[in-house]
Amino acid sequence: MTNPSPSGPDFSKNNGLLPAIAQDAQTGEVLMLAWMNAESFAETVRTGHAVYYSRSRGKLWRKGEDSGHAQTVRGIYIDCDADTILLKVDQLGVACHEGYRSCFFREVKPGGVQVVSERLVEPEKVYGHKPEAPAKDSLASRVGL
């Protein structure tokens, strides 16, 4: 798609990759942010299951294909500029590869960054490896706290 249209997102922006926010359809909780290209968007629309584009792997990523933690899409929304996608989903299992329900499990506070959610799944049991450790530099110092 080259021009914004009422029928869908404008994949001519941002080198064809648009941010896609997954939100719990029942609670409104933000679960994750990923990227979609025209192909992943079309497959999501066609199948009713969330499909993203993995920038690190350079290919489509069908959410849950490795972990079983799939997302059934209940609604698709496009922002006013047609360059951000919101998926309202039913999440099976956890959304985060680190084992948390949401990827947004850390909160920046005056004393630093704190984990504010409970890990529900051990990543090594799902993926066969531990998630990468956070970088040593603290987010709090990068945002001036």
Backbone hydrogen bonds, N-H to C=O, Kabsch-Sander energy under -0.5 kcal/mol:
donor,donor_aa,acceptor,acceptor_aa,energy
5,S,8,G,-0.9
8,G,5,S,-1.5
10,D,82,A,-3.6
11,F,9,P,-1.0
13,K,10,D,-1.4
16,G,13,K,-1.7
17,L,14,N,-1.8
18,L,16,G,-0.5
18,L,36,M,-2.9
20,A,34,A,-3.0
21,I,85,I,-3.1
22,A,32,M,-2.6
23,Q,21,I,-0.6
23,Q,87,L,-3.0
24,D,29,E,-3.1
25,A,89,V,-3.1
28,G,24,D,-2.0
31,L,22,A,-3.0
31,L,29,E,-0.5
32,M,22,A,-1.4
34,A,20,A,-2.7
36,M,18,L,-2.5
41,F,37,N,-2.5
42,A,38,A,-2.4
43,E,39,E,-2.2
44,T,40,S,-2.2
45,V,41,F,-2.5
46,R,42,A,-2.5
47,T,43,E,-2.8
48,G,44,T,-2.5
50,A,71,Q,-2.3
52,Y,61,W,-3.1
53,Y,35,W,-3.4
54,S,52,Y,-0.5
54,S,59,K,-2.9
55,R,53,Y,-0.7
58,G,54,S,-1.8
59,K,54,S,-1.1
61,W,52,Y,-3.4
62,R,60,L,-0.5
63,K,50,A,-1.3
63,K,61,W,-0.9
65,E,62,R,-2.8
68,G,64,G,-2.0
70,A,68,G,-1.6
72,T,90,D,-2.4
73,V,48,G,-2.7
73,V,71,Q,-0.6
74,R,88,K,-3.6
75,G,88,K,-1.5
77,Y,86,L,-2.8
79,D,84,T,-2.2
82,A,79,D,-1.8
85,I,19,P,-2.7
86,L,77,Y,-2.9
87,L,21,I,-3.4
87,L,85,I,-0.5
88,K,75,G,-2.8
88,K,86,L,-0.5
89,V,23,Q,-3.0
89,V,87,L,-0.6
90,D,72,T,-2.7
91,Q,89,V,-0.6
92,L,70,A,-3.0
92,L,90,D,-0.5
93,G,91,Q,-0.6
95,A,101,R,-1.5
96,C,100,Y,-2.1
99,G,96,C,-1.9
101,R,118,E,-0.5
103,C,31,L,-3.5
105,F,103,C,-1.2
107,E,114,Q,-3.0
109,K,107,E,-0.6
109,K,112,G,-2.6
112,G,109,K,-2.1
114,Q,107,E,-2.7
116,V,105,F,-3.1
117,S,105,F,-0.7
120,L,99,G,-2.8
121,V,99,G,-1.5
125,K,122,E,-1.5
126,V,122,E,-1.0
126,V,123,P,-0.6
127,Y,123,P,-3.6
128,G,123,P,-0.7
128,G,124,E,-0.8
142,R,138,S,-1.4
143,V,139,L,-1.7
144,G,141,S,-0.6
145,L,140,A,-3.2
